[in-house]
Amino acid sequence: MRRIVICCVALLVCGAATMQAADAQGYPGGGGQMPGGRGMGQPQPGADMPPSTATDKPDAAAKKAFKAGVKSLNRAREFQEVADKATNPDKKADALEKVNDAYGRALDQFTDALSNKGDMVEAWNYAAYVHLRLGAYNEAIDDYNHTLSIKPELLEAVEGRAEAFVGTDRLEQAKAAYMDLFNHAPALADQLMAVMQKWLQSHREAANGMRSADIDAFGKWLQERDGIAKQAAVSSAPR
């Protein structure tokens, strides 16, 4: 009986040494992974493991991908500034190409973050923003819907989704969003107003399938709301 106990202890010690070696090489328990994202020596379901391991690794991967996405997004904004200031057509075109490339990388990285942590509201919000900037309005609306399902009070997402509504000619929904923002975040309401005014100008030049009566009605509504906003700004200004 004593020999059996000794053998069992020896096996446990050997097993511990094996795990320490794996940690030193960077395999699960030490954070390393094989290509494709699956770690070598992954514990089988039901195996003993620290309670936090199952969630910490996806969370860490999500944070890493999100951080990379923010970096790419900032690069896109930098290239956009270059494009806006460029007077040479070739330089402008080159900068805009870099803008699109950086946005594409950012979108891939935010998607990667969400594949690891599906309720990461910041990643949903930024993915929506990238889609909006790329003119993928329906995709932006879907992403903003996810964002707001997690954090309904995020008014930045309300404004972004409203811009996407404008981009898809969903004017009634954009107007409703404006009223919400006007009452709770006037600066964001002003931002949306500028987008709606730009839509009005472009559709007066080319209707793009919209009825002229609907365009005129929207223009009248914008004029009224803009006047009310300016009166409110004057009333609230310090004297």
ChimeraX attribute file (.defattr): number of C-alpha atoms within 10 A of each C-alpha:
attribute: neighborCount
match mode: 1-to-1
recipient: residues
	/A:1	5
	/A:2	6
	/A:3	8
	/A:4	9
	/A:5	10
	/A:6	11
	/A:7	11
	/A:8	11
	/A:9	12
	/A:10	12
	/A:11	12
	/A:12	12
	/A:13	12
	/A:14	12
	/A:15	12
	/A:16	12
	/A:17	12
	/A:18	12
	/A:19	17
	/A:20	15
	/A:21	13
	/A:22	18
	/A:23	15
	/A:24	13
	/A:25	13
	/A:26	15
	/A:27	19
	/A:28	20
	/A:29	19
	/A:30	14
	/A:31	13
	/A:32	17
	/A:33	15
	/A:34	11
	/A:35	8
	/A:36	6
	/A:37	8
	/A:38	11
	/A:39	16
	/A:40	14
	/A:41	13
	/A:42	12
	/A:43	12
	/A:44	8
	/A:45	7
	/A:46	6
	/A:47	8
	/A:48	8
	/A:49	12
	/A:50	8
	/A:51	8
	/A:52	8
	/A:53	12
	/A:54	10
	/A:55	11
	/A:56	11
	/A:57	14
	/A:58	16
	/A:59	17
	/A:60	14
	/A:61	17
	/A:62	24
	/A:63	20
	/A:64	15
	/A:65	23
	/A:66	25
	/A:67	17
	/A:68	18
	/A:69	27
	/A:70	17
	/A:71	15
	/A:72	21
	/A:73	24
	/A:74	16
	/A:75	18
	/A:76	25
	/A:77	14
	/A:78	16
	/A:79	21
	/A:80	19
	/A:81	14
	/A:82	17
	/A:83	21
	/A:84	12
	/A:85	11
	/A:86	15
	/A:87	10
	/A:88	9
	/A:89	10
	/A:90	10
	/A:91	14
	/A:92	18
	/A:93	13
	/A:94	14
	/A:95	21
	/A:96	19
	/A:97	16
	/A:98	18
	/A:99	24
	/A:100	17
	/A:101	15
	/A:102	23
	/A:103	25
	/A:104	18
	/A:105	17
	/A:106	27
	/A:107	24
	/A:108	17
	/A:109	25
	/A:110	28
	/A:111	21
	/A:112	20
	/A:113	28
	/A:114	24
	/A:115	15
	/A:116	18
	/A:117	18
	/A:118	14
	/A:119	16
	/A:120	20
	/A:121	20
	/A:122	15
	/A:123	28
	/A:124	26
	/A:125	24
	/A:126	24
	/A:127	27
	/A:128	30
	/A:129	27
	/A:130	25
	/A:131	22
	/A:132	22
	/A:133	15
	/A:134	14
	/A:135	14
	/A:136	16
	/A:137	22
	/A:138	17
	/A:139	17
	/A:140	27
	/A:141	24
	/A:142	15
	/A:143	25
	/A:144	30
	/A:145	19
	/A:146	20
	/A:147	26
	/A:148	19
	/A:149	13
	/A:150	14
	/A:151	15
	/A:152	12
	/A:153	11
	/A:154	15
	/A:155	18
	/A:156	16
	/A:157	24
	/A:158	24
	/A:159	23
	/A:160	23
	/A:161	30
	/A:162	27
	/A:163	28
	/A:164	28
	/A:165	22
	/A:166	22
	/A:167	19
	/A:168	15
	/A:169	15
	/A:170	13
	/A:171	18
	/A:172	13
	/A:173	13
	/A:174	24
	/A:175	21
	/A:176	12
	/A:177	21
	/A:178	26
	/A:179	14
	/A:180	16
	/A:181	21
	/A:182	18
	/A:183	9
	/A:184	12
	/A:185	15
	/A:186	17
	/A:187	11
	/A:188	18
	/A:189	22
	/A:190	17
	/A:191	15
	/A:192	25
	/A:193	21
	/A:194	14
	/A:195	16
	/A:196	24
	/A:197	16
	/A:198	12
	/A:199	17
	/A:200	19
	/A:201	13
	/A:202	12
	/A:203	17
	/A:204	14
	/A:205	8
	/A:206	11
	/A:207	14
	/A:208	10
	/A:209	8
	/A:210	12
	/A:211	10
	/A:212	13
	/A:213	9
	/A:214	12
	/A:215	18
	/A:216	14
	/A:217	11
	/A:218	18
	/A:219	18
	/A:220	12
	/A:221	13
	/A:222	17
	/A:223	13
	/A:224	11
	/A:225	17
	/A:226	16
	/A:227	12
	/A:228	12
	/A:229	17
	/A:230	11
	/A:231	11
	/A:232	12
	/A:233	12
	/A:234	11
	/A:235	10
	/A:236	9
	/A:237	7
	/A:238	6
	/A:239	5
